[in-house]
Amino acid sequence: MENGIASAACDDTCAGTEADIGTVKEKLVDDSTAIELADLFKALGDPTRIRIIHALLQSELCVHDLTEVLGMGQSAISHQLRLLRNMRIVKRRKVGKTVFYSLDDDHVEQLIVLTLQHLKHG
């Protein structure tokens, strides 16, 4: 340990693995994709947004429905929905004056379902 911080370097005797480092580097996501992926996980990193997503996993809902389900104010729900919509996590459908929200695609559902399964597994 240096200055109380564990060193991340290999031991002196480590010669690396037998992995093809060149292939790993070629397949590595580029910087812009890494940023997009990190931004998606940041958006999913809020308990309120997770609860909204989980509610929408069960049913398409309007803002009023979400305020009732989550016990929150309309402006707070609308703010979170706007962020989720900008990240393409949820989409909206307007019928008259009512706006219905649902998950943007099956990938979002898969992310949440797999993560919940992971949590229950551990």
C-alpha positions in Angstrom: 0.0 0.0 0.0 1.2 3.5 -0.8 -0.2 6.3 1.3 -3.0 4.0 2.5 -4.1 3.2 -1.1 -3.8 -0.3 -2.4 -1.8 -0.5 -5.6 -3.6 -1.7 -8.7 -0.5 -2.9 -10.4 0.4 -6.5 -11.0 2.8 -8.2 -8.6 6.4 -8.1 -9.7 6.1 -11.8 -10.8 3.0 -11.2 -12.9 3.7 -11.6 -16.6 0.2 -10.8 -17.7 -2.3 -13.4 -18.9 -2.6 -15.3 -22.1 -5.3 -13.0 -23.3 -4.8 -11.5 -26.7 -4.5 -7.9 -25.6 -4.6 -6.6 -29.2 -8.0 -8.2 -29.8 -9.3 -6.9 -26.5 -8.2 -3.4 -27.4 -9.8 -3.7 -30.9 -13.1 -4.7 -29.4 -13.1 -2.1 -26.6 -15.9 0.4 -26.8 -14.9 3.9 -28.1 -14.9 6.9 -25.8 -18.3 8.3 -27.1 -20.0 4.9 -26.5 -18.5 4.6 -23.1 -19.8 8.1 -22.2 -23.3 7.2 -23.5 -23.3 4.0 -21.5 -22.2 5.8 -18.3 -24.9 8.4 -18.9 -27.5 5.7 -19.2 -26.4 4.1 -15.9 -26.4 7.6 -14.3 -30.0 8.0 -15.4 -30.8 4.6 -13.9 -28.9 5.5 -10.7 -31.7 7.4 -9.1 -34.3 5.5 -6.9 -37.2 7.6 -8.0 -36.5 7.0 -11.7 -36.1 3.3 -11.0 -39.5 3.3 -9.3 -41.0 5.1 -12.3 -39.4 2.6 -14.7 -40.6 -0.3 -12.6 -44.2 1.1 -12.6 -44.1 1.5 -16.3 -42.7 -2.0 -16.7 -46.1 -3.2 -15.3 -48.4 -0.8 -17.3 -48.5 2.3 -19.5 -49.4 5.1 -17.2 -50.2 8.9 -17.3 -48.5 11.4 -15.0 -51.5 11.4 -12.6 -51.3 7.6 -12.3 -47.6 7.9 -11.5 -48.2 10.5 -8.8 -50.7 8.2 -7.2 -48.4 5.1 -7.4 -45.3 6.9 -6.1 -47.0 9.3 -3.8 -45.2 12.3 -5.3 -46.1 15.6 -6.8 -46.8 16.1 -10.5 -43.9 18.5 -11.0 -41.4 16.0 -9.5 -42.8 13.2 -11.6 -42.8 15.3 -14.8 -39.2 16.4 -14.2 -38.0 12.8 -13.9 -40.1 11.7 -16.9 -38.5 14.5 -19.0 -35.0 13.2 -18.1 -36.0 9.6 -18.8 -37.5 10.6 -22.1 -34.4 12.6 -23.1 -32.3 9.4 -22.4 -34.8 7.4 -24.5 -35.7 5.2 -21.5 -39.4 6.1 -21.7 -41.6 7.3 -24.5 -44.9 9.1 -24.5 -48.2 8.8 -26.4 -50.8 11.6 -26.4 -54.5 10.9 -26.5 -56.5 14.1 -26.4 -55.0 16.0 -23.5 -53.7 12.9 -21.7 -50.1 11.8 -22.1 -49.3 8.2 -21.5 -45.8 7.0 -20.7 -44.3 3.6 -21.3 -40.8 2.1 -21.6 -39.1 3.0 -24.8 -38.3 -0.5 -25.9 -37.7 -4.1 -24.7 -34.0 -3.4 -24.0 -35.0 -1.1 -21.0 -37.3 -3.8 -19.7 -34.5 -6.4 -20.1 -32.0 -4.2 -18.2 -34.4 -3.8 -15.2 -35.6 -7.5 -15.2 -32.0 -8.8 -15.4 -30.8 -6.5 -12.7 -33.6 -7.5 -10.4 -32.8 -11.1 -11.0 -29.2 -10.4 -10.3 -30.1 -8.8 -6.9 -32.3 -11.7 -5.9 -29.6 -14.2 -6.9 -26.9 -12.7 -4.7 
